[in-house]
Structures are given as structure tokens and as C-alpha cells.
Amino acid sequence: MTIVRIVLADPRSGRVPGGSAVNGQQLIALADDTGHRAVLLWLGVIGAKLLLALLNRPAGDAVTAGVLEETAARLLHAAGMAVTAVDIEPASEGVPELRSDTAAARVELATAAGTRHVIVSAGYGLKLAVAAGAPVRVADEVMDRLAVPVHDEDVLAPFLLPAADRPPGRPGQARRFEPRNMAFTDGLDRWELAGSFLAAGRPHWQDYSRAAVGLSAVLASAVPDPSGSAVLFQEIYADVYPGRTVTFREQLRTTGVTG
């Protein structure tokens, strides 16, 4: 078994998640620091937020509000049991990537009667491990099959959108969530790339090309059989629009289409 470290990030910016997600999922890397590799796990937004809260909880006995896994760890301890390890494993053989619906967690419990195991969701298992201070492990054969090499200790680099396509701003810098550069006069500034291809364990950024041409943006497949689908989009805050009329306009153009 390989002991891994939990690393969370926004898959588009590489920064600590600030509430945004891609396809309703947050990026989690399980890093094998000794082996200089990492495997990707996609987790639902709510679970990722709670996991982040546990990872950033203050030292001491304060209980993180709303995190049931921390309460569970305390109850187990009071009952004379301890979480000794949490193993993240594919839900079945041949799983191509680890997601909340394709991975599970095997919780190892030390009890007076000996070692016991309980199967829970991957998200629950990760939160329980952090709450109990237990190591998170991944089977060596799973790491060998799904992990990618990590260079220069940058665990997230293999999984993130290329730097040139990441949203603007620096960590801690506020972003303006309002429509901007709608005519693409500033290239693709403020426009972000997402799509179902992000659900793959190894995102295929290179499968798509995107560029600003005149007053339009062109998003196209760069290979004959691209992974999933892709879209250029902007996020806005809706709370500045109450009582206002908002109009969405779109033009579609096709070439060489039959039937």
C-alpha cells in the first residue's frame, strides 16, 4: 500500500477551491510524495468543501461545524475504537479513473475484538481519515495503473488547465464576476475552458484548440476523436442582477452539415 497526501485545487486556476467547480466536481490529487506521482480523484463540491474545512481546521479540540465525520471519529474513540487507516480503492476492476461514483473507501478500525473494516464512500472516507488523523492509502497496483509522474514537486501540474488558459487573478485577489470581453476584443481573456473531458482521470486539454478570431471565438477539436465535450464560458455573480432584465443572445453557424 502507498500512503498518499490529500491536495485540493480548483481544476481551472490551480488555487485553493473558492466555491467554483467543473461539472459539479472538485479536483483532489492523492500524492505519493516518495514515488513522485499522483492519482486524481473527483469529488462532489459539498464533500470537497467539508474536506477542505477539516484540512484547514484550527488546532485544539474545537469541532468543525457541520462535519459529521469529525463527530463520528470522536464517537469511535469514546467507544474504544480507532480509525487506523483509510484505503481508497476502485469500486470494481478496470475502473479508468477515480470519481465519487467509481471509488470507495475501506476504513480500517482497531477494536477490542481485533481489526475490522467498513466500506464507505470515498469522500466520507477521506474526511474521516483527516478527522481521525489516520493515513490515507492507495493500493500499489492502482497507483501503478492510474497515477501520473510529478515533476518539480508540483503535484497538480499534470491535471490543471495550461497556465495560459487559466482565469485571471492571483491567490487572494478578488475577481470581477460580471460579463466581460463579450466581443473577444481582448482575445480569450475572462473566458474559461471546461467540459466533460475534465471528468477523465487524465484531462485531455490538448484535444481542443481555442482562439479568438475577429469578434468571435473558435473552439474546435484538435484530434479526430477528442475526449468528451468542451465549452468556453464565463462565471458571473447573479446577486447584482435582481430586478433587472437580462438578455442572452446566441448565434449558431454550421458548415458542411447534412441531414
N, C-alpha and C positions, 0 to 999 in steps of 0.2 A: 504494500500500500504506500501511496505517496501523500505526504502531508502537504496541503496547499494553503495559500493565503488568499483571503477574500479581498477583491479590489472592485469597487463600483465606479462607474463613469457614465456620463451622457454619451451615447454612441456617436452623436454628431459633433460634439465640441471637445470631448475628452475630459471635461471638467466634472467636478462632483455634481451628481444629479440635482437639478434645481426644480424638479417637477415635470419637466418635459420628458417625452419618451418617443420611441419609434414603434409604430404598430402596437401600441399599448404595452410595450415591453421595455425593461431597463437592462442595460448591459452589465454583466458581472463576469469578471475574469477570475478563475481559480488558478493561482500562480504557483508553480513549482520552482521556487527560487533556486534550489540546489541544482535542478536539471535545466534551468534557464529555458523554461517553456511554460505555456499556459493553455488552459482549455476554457472555452466560452460557455456561459450559461445565461439564458434569457429568463428573466423573472418578471412577473407582473408588477405594475407600478406600485400598488399599495404594499405588497410584500417587500419590494426594494426600499421603499421609504422607511418601513419599520426596521429593516435590516440596517440601513444607514443610521437610524436613531440609536440602535444598540451599539454599533461600532463607534459612535461619537459620544456615547453616554459619559457623564462625569464619573470620576472615581468615587467610591464610597458605597453606601448602602441604599442610595436613592433608587426607587423603582421607576423605570421608564414608562411613562403613562401610555396606556393603550396597547402595550406589547404583551400579549398573553403568554408568549414563550418564556419570558422572564419570570412570570408568576409560576409557570409550570416547573421551571428549573428550581425555584425556591421550594415548591411543594415536594418535589422529588427528594431534595436534600433533607427536608424535615421528616420525610418518611424513611430515611436511612438509605436512600438510593442516590446514585450519582451518574451523570452523563459522562462517559469516559471517552467517547469518540462518536463522530457522525460521518458516515460514508456516503458520498454522493455517487449514485450508480444509474446506468441506463435502465429504463423501465423494462426493456426487452433487448435481446441480442440484435445487433445490426443497426441500432439507432444511429442516424447520421449526425445528429447534433443534440446537445443537452438543452432542453427547454422545460418550462414548468409542466408541460404535458408529456414529456418523453423521459423525464428523470425522476428519481425518487431518492429518499434519504433513509439509510438504515442507522437507527440510533442505538448505540451500544450502552447498556445500563449495567452498572455494578450493583448487585443486590446481595442481601444476606444469603440467598439461596444460590448465588452464582451469577454468571453473566447472562443477561437477557438482551434480545434485540426486538425493536419495534420499527415497523416501516411507516414513514410519514412522507408528506410532500417535500420536495427539495427545498422550497422556500421555508417551510416550517423547520426543517432540519438545520438549515444554516442559521436561522435566528436562535434556535435552541442551543446550538453549539456556541454561538457568541455569548448568549446569556449565561451559559454554564461554564464558560472558559474551557471548552473541550476542543481538541483538534478536529479539523475537517480533513477528510482523506478521500482520495480517488484511487481506484484500482490501477495498478501499473499498466495492465493491458489496455485500459480505457485511455489513460494518458498517452500511451504509445500510438493509439489509433486516432485520437481526436485532437491532441494538443499540437500547438504550433510553436516554432522556436521564438525565443525572445532575445533581442539584441540590445545591448547597452542598458540593460535593466529596465527598459520601457515596456512594462507588461502589456499595456493597452495598444501599443502601436500597430500590431498586426490586425486589430479588429476595428480601428477607427476610420472614419472618413478621412481621405487625404487632407493635409493641413490647408491647402489652397481652397478647399470646398467647405471648410468648417464655418459656422456662423461667426460674425464679428464679436469683438469684446474680449476682455481679459478676465481671469478669475476675480470676482468681487466687483466687476464693473457692471453697472446697470445697462440693460439692453432696452431699446425703444421698441415696444411691441405695438407697432402700427404699420399699415401698409406703406412700403417704400420701394422705390425703384421699380414701379409697375410697368414702365415702358422699356426697361432694360438699358437705359442710357448709361448706367454705371456697370455694365456687364452683368454678372450674376450676383453682385453684392446684395446681401439680405435674402437671397434665395437659397434654400437648403434642399439637399437631396435625401430622399427616403424611399421606401418601397418594401415589397415583400421579400426582396433579395436579402434584406437585413436579417431575416429570420434564419438564414443559413448559419451554421456554426462558424463558417469562414466567409465573411461578407465578400461578395464579388464586385467591388467598386469598379474594377477595370472592365466589367461587362457593358458599361454605359458611358457614352460621351455626352457632354453638355457644353453649350456655348451660347453666347449672346450674338445674334446676327441682326444688325439693324435695330428695329424696335421689337424684336421677338426673341424668344429663347428656343433653342433647338435641343431636344433631348432625344437621343437615339441609341439603339443597341450597337455596340462596337464589335460584337461577335455574332455568329449565326444563331446560336442558341443561348441567349442570356439567361441568367438565373433570376427567376421571379419577374417582378414588375418594378418600375421606378417612377418617381414623380418629383417635380420641383415644386416647392411650396414655401409659404411664409406662415409664421405663427403670429397672432395678434391677441391683445387683451380685449375681451369683449366688454369689460366694465366701463369703457369710455364711450360706449355707443347707446346706452339706454335712452329711449325716446327719439332716436334718430333713425332716419330711413337709410338703409344700406343697400346698394345695388351691386349685384355680381353680374359681370358680363363675360362671355366666353365666345371665342371663335374657333371652330374646328375646321381643319383642312386636311384632305386626304389626297393621295396621288396613287395611281396605278391599282385602284381597288376594283375588284369585280365581284358581282353577286351581292 
